[in-house]
């Protein structure tokens, strides 16, 4: 059997099945079946025999009896026209049946491929039109609910308690409520007819049944309202009945037989509980989860959930209630409250700085942004509602304080970690510090600190201007004691490194540069907003910088001390090793000063002063006296070495140029062949260094080999005369006094010769 034959044989079978389906779909379901939907357009049932006693065999048999009485009631009202909506879900549309029939007829035709393609296009167009018609019908069926309504006729004889309760369980709310009202009417009539002879037991029992049924009805309605956002399509029809029941019960609030409390308030509580359930249902990872951004992710999901839910409320739930319910505003307030409670829970779990920032940012900015409550999909209804959460002021203050405290803790841990890294990467392995593009020694910690502080301040500024100032003060407060802690740890870990002088000095200079950069950054960025805090940090930084510079200077002094001590000795006159060592060490210091940023190169000036003072001071110690014309060689050496030192310190950046002539002046005195000509070399020396005294001159003469005698006395007397006639050029600044604090070793016999010479000098000549 070929394929075409098989198709022809199967076609009648398919046609038969499809026609059977059409016939079945054309049948109307019983409106009293559990799937029949709402009882809104049906008359209340009036059973012939119903009892309120619990003697009914089962709820199912009771409902069956309800169905039978319903049929009888319908027959009794045949004279009344039955009005059905265009969108009655159980009545299939005629045009839909005709379209299905046309589709069947097309399926039975054997057409070409071109015809099949045309049929397929036509079917697609018809299906699209059908979908559009369904959407239009849905919109028409959900017309705006009016505020006023007409209560349906109450049944003359209400159903039993179990039957009404069964209707409530089946969510046939309108029918259940009508029977409840009828039962309530019976109760009221019996209560009014009650006499002293009648027993109130039955009446109390009926009142208890009413209370139980009303409680169940309220619970069922609350359940429907709570889940209405999650199941808007399922609960839409029920919500209309819920709204009417609430309106009716609040009207009858003062009548006996009802529940205490407002039904509208109960509805609002159900809305609140539903919002709370939705908020708590947003995915939240456990605290021990590896995702560092767990809170930011959760808040993003929470915002999305709030927007989606309010969109459903606006589009689908608002049309299920009368305007007096103010549905959208009520749901917004409920979500506000639910979110506030949830945020209080999240605050206890947020301990890290990034989590607290995410929480504050979400509260202050994102919740009201276009991504959540400011979404265009919620307009224009949202424009008339306050978008601010009703958070307790103490909560925000507590959260901000917690953020600032966490900034302090985080900043402290960060600074401690910087010291640890410096030890691990440099000190422990004796690695040289890095040099920047300007060939300056530097350390990364200053840039790390600036980046960290700026990051905290910028993040705080995004949250709140006031919080920005608080975070700035918190960061600067932690920086106040950091320089001294860093310096103490550095000296503790590197105390043994002083023997390796270049490395020690390089570390010190790199930290001088880094702390100076940190100081400038803080002054430029935060002096205006936090002047006192910046000033306190500046003081501590300056103390550490001066201490580091002093360490470099002291180390330099210790290193050159052995070389300087052997200047102006017999070995010095014949050997240049000590001076070469002095020059080499000075050149190392010059290289270090070149790698130091201004204004701290003034250390070169202090080193220059120290070397010249100690070098010249060796002349004053009377360790060596030039004899046998050695003074020429000594003078030449003093001139050469002084010039060399002056060049080194000049390249180093020293500003003490006034020290350079001293070597030339002293070499002129020492190098004079004729002792009598020494008097003529005193004037230039006194003009440059007015603090040069007689004891210093006596020490220089002793080094020259002129220790006593008339010429010795004449030279000293000439100095005294020049000091009286030369204008006082003695500086007020002790730093420019070279000889004032310089000790000079003077022989005691020289002093007696000097006094005798002075006495004879004033006598008249023969």
C-alpha distance (Angstrom), angle and dihedral (degrees) to the residues before:
residue distance angle dihedral
X1 . . .
X2 3.79 . .
X3 3.78 127.2 .
X4 3.82 97.6 -102.4
X5 3.78 91.7 52.7
X6 3.81 90.2 51.0
X7 3.80 91.2 51.5
X8 3.78 91.2 50.4
X9 3.78 91.6 51.2
X10 3.80 94.0 46.7
X11 3.79 94.5 47.0
X12 3.83 96.4 76.8
X13 3.79 90.4 48.6
X14 3.78 92.1 52.2
X15 3.79 90.3 46.1
X16 3.75 91.4 51.9
X17 3.79 93.0 49.9
X18 3.82 93.2 47.4
X19 3.81 93.2 47.9
X20 3.78 88.9 50.0
X21 3.79 89.2 52.6
X22 3.80 90.1 50.6
X23 3.77 91.4 50.9
X24 3.78 91.6 49.8
X25 3.80 92.1 47.3
X26 3.79 89.9 50.0
X27 3.77 92.3 59.5
X28 3.78 114.6 95.4
X29 3.78 116.4 -126.3
X30 3.75 117.7 -125.0
X31 3.81 109.5 -90.8
X32 3.78 88.9 -142.8
X33 3.79 95.2 57.4
X34 3.83 117.2 105.5
X35 3.79 88.7 -109.1
X36 3.76 94.4 51.9
X37 3.80 92.8 96.4
X38 3.80 124.6 -143.9
X39 3.73 127.1 13.7
X40 3.75 92.4 -147.5
X41 3.83 99.4 116.1
X42 3.83 95.6 38.5
X43 3.77 128.8 92.4
X44 3.79 117.9 -113.6
X45 3.79 114.6 -94.6
X46 3.77 120.5 -110.2
X47 3.77 111.9 -160.0
X48 3.77 118.4 -159.1
X49 3.75 96.8 -136.1
X50 3.84 121.4 19.8
X51 3.73 127.6 153.7
X52 3.77 129.7 -161.0
X53 3.76 91.9 -147.1
X54 3.82 119.6 103.8
X55 3.78 89.9 -114.8
X56 3.79 92.7 106.9
X57 3.77 108.8 118.5
X58 3.84 99.1 -135.3
X59 3.82 141.2 -19.9
X60 3.78 91.1 -112.6
X61 3.80 93.3 56.8
X62 3.78 89.0 47.0
X63 3.77 91.8 53.3
X64 3.81 89.2 47.1
X65 3.79 89.2 53.9
X66 3.79 87.5 49.6
X67 3.77 90.0 54.7
X68 3.86 91.4 50.5
X69 3.78 92.5 49.5
X70 3.75 89.0 47.5
X71 3.80 91.1 58.4
X72 3.79 90.6 49.2
X73 3.75 91.0 49.0
X74 3.78 91.2 50.6
X75 3.83 90.9 52.0
X76 3.77 90.2 51.7
X77 3.80 89.8 55.5
X78 3.80 98.6 47.7
X79 3.75 90.1 120.3
X80 3.81 90.2 63.6
X81 3.80 116.3 84.5
X82 3.82 115.4 -118.1
X83 3.80 111.9 -131.0
X84 3.81 117.0 -156.7
X85 3.75 130.3 -175.2
X86 3.79 121.5 -114.9
X87 3.72 86.5 -118.1
X88 3.79 98.1 50.9
X89 3.82 100.5 154.6
X90 3.85 93.7 -146.4
X91 3.82 97.1 50.7
X92 3.84 111.6 77.9
X93 3.74 116.1 -142.5
X94 3.79 117.3 -108.8
X95 3.77 93.9 -136.1
X96 3.82 89.9 54.1
X97 3.83 90.0 54.6
X98 3.78 91.2 48.6
X99 3.80 90.7 50.7
X100 3.80 91.2 51.2
X101 3.79 89.7 49.6
X102 3.78 90.6 51.0
X103 3.79 89.3 50.7
X104 3.81 89.9 52.5
X105 3.78 91.9 49.4
X106 3.79 90.3 50.7
X107 3.78 90.7 50.2
X108 3.82 90.4 55.3
X109 3.80 93.8 54.0
X110 3.77 118.5 92.7
X111 3.76 103.0 -140.1
X112 3.75 138.0 163.2
X113 3.82 125.0 -92.3
X114 3.81 89.6 -99.5
X115 3.80 90.9 53.7
X116 3.80 90.0 47.8
X117 3.79 91.2 53.2
X118 3.79 90.8 49.1
X119 3.79 90.4 48.4
X120 3.80 90.4 49.8
X121 3.82 91.4 51.7
X122 3.78 90.7 47.4
X123 3.79 91.9 49.1
X124 3.81 91.1 50.6
X125 3.81 91.0 50.5
X126 3.79 91.4 48.7
X127 3.80 91.7 49.0
X128 3.80 90.3 50.5
X129 3.79 90.9 50.8
X130 3.79 90.0 48.4
X131 3.82 91.2 53.0
X132 3.80 91.1 49.5
X133 3.80 90.3 50.0
X134 3.80 90.3 50.6
X135 3.79 91.2 51.8
X136 3.82 91.3 48.5
X137 3.79 90.3 49.0
X138 3.79 90.5 49.9
X139 3.80 91.1 51.6
X140 3.80 91.3 48.1
X141 3.79 92.0 47.6
X142 3.79 90.1 53.8
X143 3.73 98.1 55.1
X144 3.78 115.9 158.5
X145 3.79 112.5 -71.4
X146 3.78 112.1 -118.1
X147 3.77 121.9 -129.6
X148 3.80 94.5 -127.4
X149 3.78 124.6 59.6
X150 3.80 141.2 172.1
X151 3.75 117.1 -120.5
X152 3.79 113.9 -130.1
X153 3.80 119.5 -114.7
X154 3.77 111.7 -80.4
X155 3.81 117.4 -123.2
X156 3.82 114.8 -103.7
X157 3.77 92.3 -134.4
X158 3.84 115.1 31.5
X159 3.77 123.7 -141.9
X160 3.76 121.4 -101.2
X161 3.77 121.6 -86.2
X162 3.79 92.6 -104.0
X163 3.80 91.9 48.1
X164 3.80 92.3 50.5
X165 3.78 90.0 46.2
X166 3.79 89.3 51.0
X167 3.79 90.3 52.9
X168 3.79 88.9 51.6
X169 3.79 91.2 51.0
X170 3.82 89.8 48.8
X171 3.83 88.4 50.4
X172 3.80 92.8 -119.5
X173 3.76 86.2 144.3
X174 3.79 102.2 162.7
X175 3.79 93.6 52.0
X176 3.79 92.3 42.8
X177 3.79 91.4 50.8
X178 3.81 93.2 50.3
X179 3.76 90.6 53.1
X180 3.78 90.2 45.8
X181 3.78 89.8 54.1
X182 3.80 90.0 48.2
X183 3.80 90.4 49.4
X184 3.78 88.8 47.5
X185 3.81 89.6 52.1
X186 3.79 90.8 52.1
X187 3.77 89.8 50.5
X188 3.78 91.8 51.2
X189 3.81 92.9 48.8
X190 3.79 92.2 48.3
X191 3.79 90.4 47.3
X192 3.80 90.5 53.9
X193 3.84 92.1 47.0
X194 3.78 92.8 48.4
X195 3.82 111.9 121.1
X196 3.74 131.5 -171.7
X197 3.80 91.1 -98.5
X198 3.83 93.4 53.4
X199 3.79 119.7 90.9
X200 3.83 113.3 -118.5
X201 3.80 91.9 -153.8
X202 3.78 95.3 92.9
X203 3.78 90.7 44.9
X204 3.80 91.9 50.6
X205 3.78 89.3 48.5
X206 3.78 91.1 52.2
X207 3.80 90.5 47.6
X208 3.77 89.3 51.9
X209 3.81 90.2 49.4
X210 3.78 89.8 50.9
X211 3.79 91.6 50.6
X212 3.79 91.4 48.5
X213 3.80 92.9 48.6
X214 3.80 92.8 46.4
X215 3.80 90.3 48.9
X216 3.78 91.1 51.4
X217 3.79 90.6 46.7
X218 3.79 91.7 51.1
X219 3.80 91.3 47.4
X220 3.80 91.4 49.5
X221 3.78 91.6 48.4
X222 3.80 90.4 48.2
X223 3.78 89.7 51.5
X224 3.79 91.2 51.2
X225 3.80 92.2 48.0
X226 3.81 92.8 47.2
X227 3.80 92.3 55.0
X228 3.80 96.9 35.9
X229 3.82 93.4 99.6
X230 3.79 92.1 51.0
X231 3.82 93.1 43.4
X232 3.80 106.0 28.4
X233 3.81 95.7 151.4
X234 3.81 93.0 50.2
X235 3.79 96.6 44.3
X236 3.79 99.5 37.4
X237 3.80 95.2 95.1
X238 3.77 92.5 41.7
X239 3.80 92.4 52.5
X240 3.81 90.8 62.0
X241 3.80 89.4 58.1
X242 3.81 89.9 43.5
X243 3.79 90.7 55.5
X244 3.81 93.3 48.2
X245 3.80 92.1 47.7
X246 3.81 90.4 51.2
X247 3.79 91.2 49.9
X248 3.79 92.8 47.7
X249 3.79 95.9 45.8
X250 3.79 93.3 48.2
X251 3.81 87.6 52.8
X252 3.82 90.0 52.7
X253 3.83 93.8 42.3
X254 3.82 93.0 119.3
X255 3.79 94.8 47.1
X256 3.80 117.1 97.2
X257 3.79 122.1 -107.3
X258 3.80 97.7 46.0
X259 3.80 133.2 104.0
X260 3.75 125.0 -86.3
X261 3.78 116.7 -110.6
X262 3.76 134.1 39.6
X263 3.77 117.6 -62.6
X264 3.78 89.1 -150.5
X265 3.79 89.8 56.6
X266 3.79 89.5 49.0
X267 3.81 88.6 52.4
X268 3.81 90.7 51.5
X269 3.80 90.0 49.4
X270 3.79 89.3 52.1
X271 3.80 89.8 50.5
X272 3.81 89.1 49.8
X273 3.79 91.6 49.8
X274 3.78 91.7 47.7
X275 3.78 90.9 51.3
X276 3.79 90.3 47.7
X277 3.81 91.3 51.1
X278 3.80 91.6 49.6
X279 3.80 93.0 48.8
X280 3.79 93.4 46.9
X281 3.78 89.7 47.1
X282 3.80 93.1 64.0
X283 3.79 109.9 111.5
X284 3.81 112.6 -95.1
X285 3.78 121.3 179.7
X286 3.77 120.7 -135.5
X287 3.78 120.3 -98.1
X288 3.79 93.9 -111.4
X289 3.79 92.0 55.1
X290 3.79 116.3 123.9
X291 3.81 94.1 -129.1
X292 3.80 105.6 107.3
X293 3.81 91.7 -164.2
X294 3.79 95.2 52.8
X295 3.80 94.2 127.8
X296 3.80 95.7 45.9
X297 3.80 89.5 49.9
X298 3.79 91.7 48.4
X299 3.79 93.0 49.1
X300 3.79 89.8 50.2
X301 3.80 90.3 52.8
X302 3.81 90.2 45.5
X303 3.80 92.2 53.6
X304 3.80 91.5 48.3
X305 3.80 91.0 49.6
X306 3.83 92.5 50.4
X307 3.81 92.2 50.2
X308 3.81 93.7 46.7
X309 3.78 92.8 48.1
X310 3.79 94.3 48.4
X311 3.80 89.9 47.9
X312 3.81 88.6 56.0
X313 3.79 90.0 48.1
X314 3.78 91.5 51.4
X315 3.81 96.9 44.7
X316 3.80 103.2 34.4
X317 3.80 113.7 13.2
X318 3.79 102.6 43.1
X319 3.81 91.5 65.2
X320 3.80 90.3 55.3
X321 3.81 93.5 65.8
X322 3.79 136.1 56.9
X323 3.84 116.1 -106.6
X324 3.82 93.2 -104.0
X325 3.80 90.3 70.0
X326 3.83 91.0 65.9
X327 3.76 87.4 -151.2
X328 3.79 100.2 -178.7
X329 3.82 94.8 47.0
X330 3.82 90.4 46.4
X331 3.79 92.5 52.2
X332 3.82 91.7 46.3
X333 3.80 90.6 53.1
X334 3.79 90.8 46.5
X335 3.79 91.9 51.5
X336 3.80 89.3 46.7
X337 3.79 90.1 55.6
X338 3.80 94.1 43.3
X339 3.79 92.4 49.1
X340 3.81 91.4 48.1
X341 3.79 91.8 53.4
X342 3.78 90.5 46.4
X343 3.80 92.2 50.3
X344 3.79 90.4 54.0
X345 3.79 87.8 56.5
X346 3.79 92.5 47.8
X347 3.80 91.2 50.2
X348 3.80 90.9 64.2
X349 3.81 90.6 53.4
X350 3.80 96.2 45.2
X351 3.80 108.0 90.8
X352 3.80 104.3 143.9
X353 3.78 124.5 79.7
X354 3.81 95.0 -118.3
X355 3.81 91.1 52.2
X356 3.80 93.4 49.6
X357 3.79 89.9 47.6
X358 3.81 91.3 50.9
X359 3.80 90.1 49.5
X360 3.81 94.9 48.8
X361 3.78 92.8 43.6
X362 3.80 91.2 51.4
X363 3.81 92.4 48.8
X364 3.80 98.1 43.9
X365 3.79 101.3 36.6
X366 3.78 120.5 1.2
X367 3.79 98.5 51.9
X368 3.81 91.3 60.4
X369 3.80 95.2 36.5
X370 3.80 127.6 105.3
X371 3.78 89.0 -94.9
X372 3.80 93.4 67.6
X373 3.80 127.4 6.6
X374 3.78 93.8 2.0
X375 3.80 91.4 56.0
X376 3.78 115.0 136.3
X377 3.79 89.4 -130.9
X378 3.82 89.6 67.2
X379 3.78 95.1 52.3
X380 2.97 140.7 142.3
X381 3.81 92.6 14.0
X382 3.79 92.4 55.8
X383 3.80 93.7 53.5
X384 3.82 91.2 73.0
X385 3.81 94.6 48.9
X386 3.79 127.5 79.4
X387 3.80 107.5 -109.0
X388 3.81 94.8 -163.5
X389 3.75 119.2 105.9
X390 3.77 115.6 -120.4
X391 3.77 93.1 -122.7
X392 3.76 120.7 165.1
X393 3.80 111.3 -104.3
X394 3.77 89.5 -132.1
X395 3.79 89.6 56.9
X396 3.79 93.3 57.1
X397 3.80 91.7 43.9
X398 3.77 90.7 48.9
X399 3.79 91.4 47.7
X400 3.81 92.4 49.5
X401 3.79 91.7 47.9
X402 3.78 89.9 48.8
X403 3.80 88.9 51.3
X404 3.83 91.7 52.0
X405 3.80 92.3 45.9
X406 3.78 90.1 50.0
X407 3.81 89.5 49.9
X408 3.81 88.4 55.8
X409 3.79 93.5 48.6
X410 3.79 92.2 44.3
X411 3.82 91.7 47.4
X412 3.79 91.9 49.3
X413 3.79 92.3 50.2
X414 3.79 90.1 46.3
X415 3.81 92.8 52.9
X416 3.79 92.2 46.7
X417 3.77 89.3 51.4
X418 3.80 90.6 52.3
X419 3.81 90.2 57.7
X420 3.80 90.3 48.4
X421 3.79 91.8 50.6
X422 3.79 91.3 49.2
X423 3.79 89.4 54.1
X424 3.80 94.3 44.9
X425 3.80 96.8 45.9
X426 3.83 102.0 34.8
X427 3.78 120.4 7.2
X428 3.79 100.0 44.1
X429 3.82 93.1 48.1
X430 3.82 95.5 35.2
X431 3.77 92.4 -125.0
X432 3.78 118.9 171.2
X433 3.81 115.5 -112.0
X434 3.78 118.9 -104.6
X435 3.79 125.1 -101.3
X436 3.77 124.0 -138.0
X437 3.79 128.1 -137.5
X438 3.81 90.5 -80.4
X439 3.82 90.5 55.5
X440 3.78 91.7 -109.5
X441 3.79 122.8 142.2
X442 3.78 109.4 -111.8
X443 3.77 144.6 163.9
X444 3.77 127.5 -142.9
X445 3.78 95.5 -132.7
X446 3.81 94.0 85.0
X447 3.80 92.0 55.3
X448 3.80 90.3 44.4
X449 3.80 90.9 53.1
X450 3.80 93.1 47.2
X451 3.80 90.6 49.2
X452 3.79 92.6 47.9
X453 3.79 95.1 48.3
X454 3.77 92.9 44.6
X455 3.80 91.2 49.1
X456 3.80 91.7 52.7
X457 3.79 92.9 46.0
X458 3.81 94.3 46.1
X459 3.79 91.8 48.9
X460 3.79 90.4 49.2
X461 3.80 91.4 48.8
X462 3.79 89.1 55.4
X463 3.77 88.6 56.4
X464 3.78 103.3 41.1
X465 3.82 138.0 -22.6
X466 3.79 92.4 -132.2
X467 3.78 91.1 49.0
X468 3.81 88.7 52.3
X469 3.82 90.4 62.2
X470 3.79 92.1 46.7
X471 3.81 92.7 50.3
X472 3.81 91.3 47.0
X473 3.79 90.4 53.7
X474 3.81 90.6 46.8
X475 3.80 93.1 52.7
X476 3.80 94.0 45.2
X477 3.79 90.0 47.3
X478 3.80 90.2 58.1
X479 3.80 90.6 46.1
X480 3.80 92.3 55.3
X481 3.80 96.4 80.9
X482 3.80 96.9 27.9
X483 3.84 97.1 89.8
X484 3.80 92.7 55.6
X485 3.80 93.0 43.6
X486 3.78 89.7 50.3
X487 3.82 92.0 48.0
X488 3.80 93.3 49.0
X489 3.79 92.9 49.4
X490 3.79 91.2 46.4
X491 3.80 92.8 53.1
X492 3.78 92.1 44.7
X493 3.80 94.0 52.1
X494 3.81 96.7 38.3
X495 3.81 102.6 37.3
X496 3.80 90.3 111.2
X497 3.78 90.2 51.8
X498 3.79 94.7 74.2
X499 3.78 89.6 89.6
X500 3.81 87.7 62.1
X501 3.77 90.3 60.4
X502 3.82 102.8 179.0
X503 3.81 92.2 54.3
X504 3.80 92.6 46.8
X505 3.79 91.6 50.3
X506 3.79 91.9 46.1
X507 3.79 90.3 54.0
X508 3.80 91.5 48.4
X509 3.79 93.0 48.0
X510 3.81 92.9 47.2
X511 3.80 89.7 53.2
X512 3.80 91.8 46.1
X513 3.80 88.6 54.8
X514 3.80 93.2 44.4
X515 3.79 95.9 48.2
X516 3.79 89.8 46.0
X517 3.81 90.0 53.5
X518 3.80 89.9 48.3
X519 3.79 90.3 49.7
X520 3.81 93.1 51.4
X521 3.80 92.0 47.1
X522 3.79 93.7 51.6
X523 3.79 91.9 47.8
X524 3.80 93.2 48.9
X525 3.81 96.3 44.7
X526 3.80 107.9 32.6
X527 3.82 109.4 17.3
X528 3.79 90.8 95.4
X529 3.80 97.9 49.8
X530 3.85 98.6 33.6
X531 3.82 107.7 20.9
X532 3.80 96.8 158.6
X533 3.79 94.4 48.7
X534 3.81 92.0 47.4
X535 3.82 90.6 48.9
X536 3.79 91.6 53.1
X537 3.80 91.8 49.9
X538 3.82 90.2 46.9
X539 3.78 91.3 56.1
X540 3.79 92.6 52.6
X541 3.79 92.9 44.9
X542 3.80 91.4 49.4
X543 3.80 91.1 51.0
X544 3.77 91.4 53.7
X545 3.82 93.0 45.3
X546 3.80 92.0 52.0
X547 3.79 89.8 47.1
X548 3.79 91.9 52.2
X549 3.80 92.2 47.7
X550 3.78 89.8 48.6
X551 3.79 89.4 51.6
X552 3.79 91.1 53.9
X553 3.78 91.6 48.1
X554 3.78 94.2 47.2
X555 3.77 90.7 48.5
X556 3.80 89.8 50.7
X557 3.79 91.4 49.1
X558 3.78 91.3 50.1
X559 3.79 91.2 49.6
X560 3.80 96.7 49.5
X561 3.80 95.9 39.7
X562 3.83 95.3 88.5
X563 3.80 91.2 49.2
X564 3.80 94.4 47.9
X565 3.78 92.8 46.1
X566 3.83 90.0 62.1
X567 3.81 94.4 50.1
X568 3.86 117.9 112.9
X569 3.79 93.1 23.4
X570 3.76 133.8 117.6
X571 3.82 90.8 -98.4
X572 3.78 90.4 50.3
X573 3.77 90.4 54.0
X574 3.78 92.1 54.9
X575 3.80 102.8 28.9
X576 3.84 131.5 49.2
X577 3.79 98.1 -166.7
X578 3.79 95.4 101.8
X579 3.77 93.3 49.2
X580 3.80 90.7 46.6
X581 3.79 88.6 53.6
X582 3.80 90.0 48.8
X583 3.80 91.9 48.8
X584 3.80 93.1 45.9
X585 3.78 92.4 50.9
X586 3.80 90.6 46.3
X587 3.80 90.7 51.2
X588 3.82 89.6 52.9
X589 3.77 88.8 53.6
X590 3.80 88.5 48.2
X591 3.81 90.0 54.9
X592 3.80 90.1 49.6
X593 3.79 91.3 49.6
X594 3.79 89.6 51.2
X595 3.82 87.1 56.6
X596 3.81 91.0 51.7
X597 3.79 122.6 90.3
X598 3.76 123.8 -127.2
X599 2.96 138.2 -64.3
X600 3.78 90.8 31.6
X601 3.80 95.1 66.2
X602 3.79 85.6 89.3
X603 3.78 83.1 91.6
X604 3.83 85.0 80.5
X605 3.80 89.5 61.9
X606 3.78 92.1 52.3
X607 3.79 91.7 47.1
X608 3.82 89.4 48.7
X609 3.79 91.9 53.2
X610 3.81 92.2 47.6
X611 3.82 95.1 50.3
X612 3.82 94.8 46.4
X613 3.78 92.7 45.6
X614 3.81 92.5 49.3
X615 3.80 92.9 42.7
X616 3.81 93.2 51.5
X617 3.77 90.9 39.2
X618 3.79 89.9 66.4
X619 3.82 87.4 67.9
X620 3.78 89.2 59.0
X621 3.81 96.3 54.5
X622 3.82 96.2 73.2
X623 3.82 91.8 -132.9
X624 3.76 94.4 140.2
X625 3.81 138.3 20.2
X626 3.79 122.4 -158.0
X627 3.77 112.8 -125.5
X628 3.77 136.5 169.2
X629 3.80 92.5 32.0
X630 3.83 93.3 -53.5
X631 3.80 88.3 133.1
X632 3.84 90.4 81.9
X633 3.78 92.0 57.7
X634 3.80 91.7 43.2
X635 3.82 92.4 50.4
X636 3.80 91.5 49.7
X637 3.76 91.1 49.3
X638 3.80 93.3 48.9
X639 3.80 90.6 50.2
X640 3.82 93.8 48.0
X641 3.77 96.7 44.6
X642 3.81 94.0 44.7
X643 3.78 90.0 51.9
X644 3.79 91.0 49.1
X645 3.79 92.0 50.9
X646 3.80 91.4 46.8
X647 3.81 90.3 54.1
X648 3.80 92.8 49.0
X649 3.79 94.0 50.2
X650 3.78 92.3 43.5
X651 3.82 89.5 56.2
X652 3.77 88.5 45.4
X653 3.79 90.0 60.1
X654 3.78 101.1 -105.3
X655 3.79 116.3 164.7
X656 3.80 94.7 -162.3
X657 3.81 95.5 100.9
X658 3.82 89.7 147.7
X659 3.81 88.0 75.1
X660 3.81 94.3 62.5
X661 3.89 99.1 79.0
X662 3.82 95.2 55.3
X663 3.79 94.5 82.9
X664 3.79 91.8 49.5
X665 3.82 93.2 48.8
X666 3.81 94.4 48.2
X667 3.79 93.1 44.8
X668 3.83 88.5 54.3
X669 3.80 90.1 55.8
X670 3.79 95.3 43.9
X671 3.80 94.3 44.1
X672 3.81 99.0 52.0
X673 3.79 110.1 120.3
X674 3.79 93.5 -159.2
X675 3.77 113.3 57.5
X676 3.76 90.6 -150.9
X677 3.81 91.4 62.2
X678 3.79 92.0 60.3
X679 3.83 89.1 83.0
X680 3.79 89.1 65.3
X681 3.85 92.7 57.6
X682 3.77 95.5 57.8
X683 3.80 97.7 78.5
X684 3.88 96.7 66.1
X685 3.79 90.5 46.7
X686 3.80 93.8 51.9
X687 3.79 92.1 47.0
X688 3.81 90.9 57.0
X689 3.80 98.8 35.6
X690 3.78 113.5 26.3
X691 3.81 91.6 175.6
X692 3.82 90.1 68.2
X693 3.84 104.1 119.8
X694 3.80 138.7 -167.3
X695 3.77 93.0 -98.4
X696 3.80 90.4 54.6
X697 3.85 89.8 49.5
X698 3.80 91.1 48.7
X699 3.81 89.5 53.0
X700 3.82 91.4 50.1
X701 3.81 90.5 48.8
X702 3.78 90.2 49.8
X703 3.83 89.3 53.6
X704 3.84 87.5 48.7
X705 3.77 89.2 51.9
X706 3.79 97.0 -108.9
X707 3.78 101.6 122.8
X708 3.82 104.9 148.7
X709 3.74 143.6 -8.7
X710 3.73 137.2 86.8
X711 3.81 94.9 -63.2
X712 3.76 90.0 51.3
X713 3.79 89.1 53.8
X714 3.79 93.8 46.3
X715 3.81 91.0 53.9
X716 3.80 91.8 52.2
X717 3.78 91.4 46.3
X718 3.81 89.9 51.2
X719 3.78 90.1 54.4
X720 3.80 90.9 53.2
X721 3.78 91.2 50.0
X722 3.85 91.9 49.5
X723 3.79 92.7 49.2
X724 3.83 88.7 55.3
X725 3.78 95.7 47.8
X726 3.80 100.1 35.2
X727 3.85 112.8 88.6
X728 3.75 110.3 -106.4
X729 3.74 107.8 -98.0
X730 3.73 94.7 167.6
X731 3.80 106.9 141.7
X732 3.72 121.7 -127.9
X733 3.78 90.9 -142.4
X734 3.79 111.0 83.3
X735 3.80 90.4 -151.3
X736 3.82 88.7 70.7
X737 3.79 93.6 50.2
X738 3.80 106.4 97.5
X739 3.84 101.6 172.2
X740 3.79 101.4 29.3
X741 3.79 95.0 87.6
X742 3.78 95.7 27.5
X743 3.79 112.6 113.1
X744 3.81 119.5 -134.6
X745 3.79 126.5 -163.6
X746 3.81 110.1 -134.9
X747 3.82 125.5 -175.1
X748 3.80 115.4 -125.1
X749 3.82 94.3 -135.3
X750 3.78 87.5 58.2
X751 3.77 90.4 60.4
X752 3.82 93.5 53.7
X753 3.80 91.4 48.5
X754 3.77 89.7 49.0
X755 3.82 94.0 53.3
X756 3.80 92.0 47.7
X757 3.76 91.2 48.4
X758 3.75 92.6 50.9
X759 3.82 91.1 51.1
X760 3.81 94.5 51.1
X761 3.78 92.3 42.4
X762 3.79 93.3 66.4
X763 3.83 93.7 53.4
X764 3.81 116.6 100.8
X765 3.77 115.0 -97.7
X766 3.82 121.1 -111.1
